């Protein structure tokens, strides 16, 4: 039997603190023998297709394959499934809503990277792009450190206002909406950018010394949020160097391997330093890796089995 897990199921099962812990274990686990693969293709019309495989984490007896339809103008912009298979038999254990899994694993992994690189006293956050991924960055970041203020900007002012109100109330901090990017980043100590932009939104002159910038939008060719001069002037950490150079933030800026200080795994394992001095600008620019889907899918699957949640379905009937 295969367990079908909807967005409602997943949001009732997943806990941010538990998911952050699962992602940390994944980042510090022994590297998988099989390299990650991302297949991205444009389609006729406004959308694209993406597949990530295989999701593998040492110690988890399963693997994932994720298939997404990506349509920026839709809500949600991602639609698809994460297939969770038994590693020994190939049995399809579960089908999970990919929009939820992607938002949770991307946002919470970004929170982990942001916390690891930001100054210890950094508590003023600016969010550019008030979507699902920023939502989970804020939920994860508030599990890892105290925050004292939030500024939000989005092309949809109403969505920005709703985001600021909800998180301001949840964290009991001042929260406001900025009318433009320059205003939004003024005074920020942590900047989270999660957009569909295909041109640089932030340049070196926009970012104050000591700021941590997390860019989630540059996860395939053509998508870019940070300018080359900002990336060249910053200490840049990624989740996978070959993929960052092939299709991530470094690729679209025309930069190469030497511009990456290391990976978040290297940092969390103590193999490379994170922030070297308080005055430097640091950047976390992940592409998103298949094993992160597995970490979240396995956490949700085990919780669902224990709680009797989800809908069993027999595809072989």
Secondary structure, 3 states (H helix, E strand, C coil): CEEEECHHHHHHHCCHHHHHHHHHHHHHCCCCCCCCEEEEEECCCCCEEEEEEEECCCCCCEEEEEEEEECCCCCCCEEEEEEEEECCCCCEEEEEEHHHHHHHHHHHHHHHHHHHHCCCCCCEEEEECCCHHHHHHHHHHHHHCCCCEEEEECCCHHHHHHHHHHHHHHHCCEEEECCCHHHHHCCCCEEEECCCCEEEEECHHHCCCCCEEEECCCCCCCCEEECHHHHHHCEEEECCHHHHHHHCHHHHCCCCHHHCCEEHHHHHCCCCCCCCCCCCCEEECCCCCHHHHHHHHHHHHHHHHHHCCCEEECCCC
